[in-house]
Amino acid sequence: MSATPHSPRRYRPLPRLLAVAAATVAFTAAAPPTLAQAQPSGSVSPTNVAPGGRVSLNVTGCGTRTGKATSRAFGDVWLTPGNAEATNLFGSATTSRTISAGSHPVTFECGGPGGERVTVALNITPGGARGGLGGSVDSVSPVEIAVGGALVASALGAGAWFLRRRTGHAS
C-alpha cells in the first residue's frame, strides 16, 4: 500500500454562507404573500359618534390595494391605498341620521369577496359630543358668572395699578 499524501481539506465558511443566504432569498421570494402578511387591523375614528356624524376608516396589514368597510351604520365604503406600498387602506363615511344608538360592528374586508376580515365596534351616541370644555361643564349658574367676572376685574385692576405705580418710579 502506497501512501499518497492527501492535502488536508480546508474549511471554507464563505461559500457555505453564500449558499445559505441564496437559499433563504429564494425561499422568501417563492413564499406566498399571505405567509408574509400580518393579520389585518382595523380602526374607526372617532369611535363614538352621533347619528349623521362622519367617521374615518383605516385598515392595515391587508397586503392588497383594495378593501371595503361595511356597517349597518353607514353601508358599504370602498377603501383606497394610503401610500404607494398600500400598507394601509382608508376611507370615510357619514353615519345614517336614523341609526339607533348603541354599538354597531364595522367589518373591514381585504381585497375582494372572501378576503381576510376584521371587525371593530362603532358606538352611536344619542346626542352629539359636547365641545368646548370637553363636556365637563353642564351649565353655569349666575353666581359662578359673577365670581368669574369679579376675578377678571380684580386681575385687570391689579395689573393697571402695578403698571401705573411702575411708571411713577421711572420719572
C-alpha positions in Angstrom: 0.0 0.0 0.0 1.5 3.2 -1.1 0.9 6.2 1.0 -0.3 9.1 -1.1 -0.1 12.3 0.6 -3.6 13.8 0.9 -3.8 17.5 1.2 -5.9 18.4 4.3 -9.3 19.7 3.4 -9.7 23.4 4.1 -12.9 24.6 5.7 -14.3 27.5 3.7 -17.2 29.2 5.5 -17.8 31.9 2.9 -19.1 29.6 0.1 -21.4 27.9 2.6 -22.7 31.2 4.0 -23.4 32.4 0.5 -25.3 29.2 -0.4 -27.4 29.5 2.8 -28.2 33.2 2.0 -29.1 32.4 -1.6 -31.4 29.6 -0.5 -33.1 31.9 2.1 -33.7 34.6 -0.5 -35.1 32.1 -3.0 -37.4 30.6 -0.3 -38.6 34.0 0.8 -39.3 35.2 -2.8 -41.2 32.0 -3.6 -43.3 32.1 -0.4 -47.0 33.2 -1.0 -47.7 36.8 0.1 -50.2 35.5 2.7 -47.4 34.0 4.7 -45.6 37.3 4.8 -48.6 39.4 5.8 -49.7 40.0 9.3 -53.3 39.8 10.5 -55.2 42.9 9.4 -56.1 45.5 12.0 -58.9 48.0 11.5 -59.9 51.2 13.3 -62.7 53.7 13.2 -62.1 57.3 14.4 -63.9 58.6 16.4 -65.2 55.5 18.0 -68.2 57.4 19.5 -70.3 59.5 17.1 -73.8 60.9 16.9 -76.2 59.8 14.1 -75.3 61.7 10.9 -71.7 62.1 12.1 -68.6 61.5 10.0 -66.0 58.8 10.7 -62.6 57.9 9.3 -62.0 54.2 8.4 -58.5 52.7 8.3 -57.2 49.1 7.9 -53.6 48.0 7.9 -52.0 44.7 7.1 -54.2 43.7 4.2 -51.4 43.4 1.6 -53.9 44.3 -1.1 -54.7 47.6 -2.9 -58.4 47.4 -2.4 -60.7 46.8 0.6 -64.2 47.5 1.9 -65.7 48.6 5.2 -69.3 47.6 5.9 -71.7 48.5 8.7 -75.4 49.0 9.3 -74.4 52.5 10.5 -73.2 53.6 7.0 -73.5 50.8 4.4 -70.5 49.9 2.2 -67.4 52.1 1.7 -64.6 51.2 -0.7 -61.2 51.9 0.8 -58.2 53.3 -1.1 -54.5 52.9 -0.5 -52.9 55.4 1.9 -49.5 55.1 0.3 -47.6 53.6 -2.6 -46.9 50.3 -0.8 -50.6 50.0 0.1 -49.7 49.1 3.7 -52.9 50.8 4.8 -56.3 51.4 3.2 -58.5 54.3 4.2 -61.9 55.9 3.6 -64.6 57.9 5.4 -68.3 57.6 5.9 -71.2 59.5 7.2 -73.5 57.5 9.6 -77.2 57.4 9.0 -79.3 60.0 10.7 -81.8 57.3 11.6 -79.4 54.8 13.1 -80.2 53.6 16.6 -77.9 54.4 19.5 -75.6 51.6 20.6 -72.6 49.5 19.4 -72.5 48.7 15.7 -69.9 46.3 14.1 -67.8 47.6 11.3 -66.3 44.8 9.2 -63.2 45.5 7.1 -62.6 43.1 4.2 -59.3 43.0 2.4 -59.2 42.6 -1.4 -62.5 41.3 -2.8 -65.1 38.8 -1.6 -63.6 36.1 0.5 -60.6 38.2 1.6 -59.4 38.5 5.2 -61.8 40.2 7.6 -61.5 42.1 10.8 -64.4 43.6 12.8 -64.3 46.6 15.2 -67.0 48.4 17.1 -68.5 51.9 16.3 -70.6 53.4 19.1 -73.5 55.6 18.1 -74.4 58.0 20.9 -77.8 59.5 21.3 -76.6 63.1 21.1 -73.6 64.9 19.8 -70.4 65.1 21.7 -70.0 68.3 23.8 -67.3 70.6 22.6 -65.5 73.5 24.4 -64.6 72.2 27.8 -64.7 68.6 26.7 -68.2 68.1 28.1 -67.1 68.8 31.6 -69.4 71.7 32.2 -73.1 71.0 32.1 -74.4 74.5 32.9 -73.1 77.7 34.6 -75.1 79.4 37.4 -75.3 83.2 37.7 -73.2 83.0 40.9 -70.4 81.3 39.0 -70.6 84.0 36.3 -70.4 86.8 39.0 -67.4 85.2 40.7 -65.6 84.8 37.4 -66.3 88.4 36.4 -65.1 89.6 39.8 -61.8 87.7 39.4 -61.2 89.1 35.9 -62.0 92.6 37.1 -59.7 92.4 40.1 -56.9 91.0 37.9 -57.3 93.9 35.4 -57.3 96.4 38.3 -54.2 94.9 39.9 -52.4 95.0 36.5 -53.4 98.6 35.9 -52.3 99.6 39.5 -48.9 97.8 39.0 -48.2 99.5 35.7 -49.2 103.0 37.0 -47.0 102.5 40.1 -44.1 101.3 37.9 -44.3 104.3 35.6 -44.4 106.6 38.6 -40.9 105.4 39.8 -39.4 105.9 36.3 -40.0 109.7 36.4 
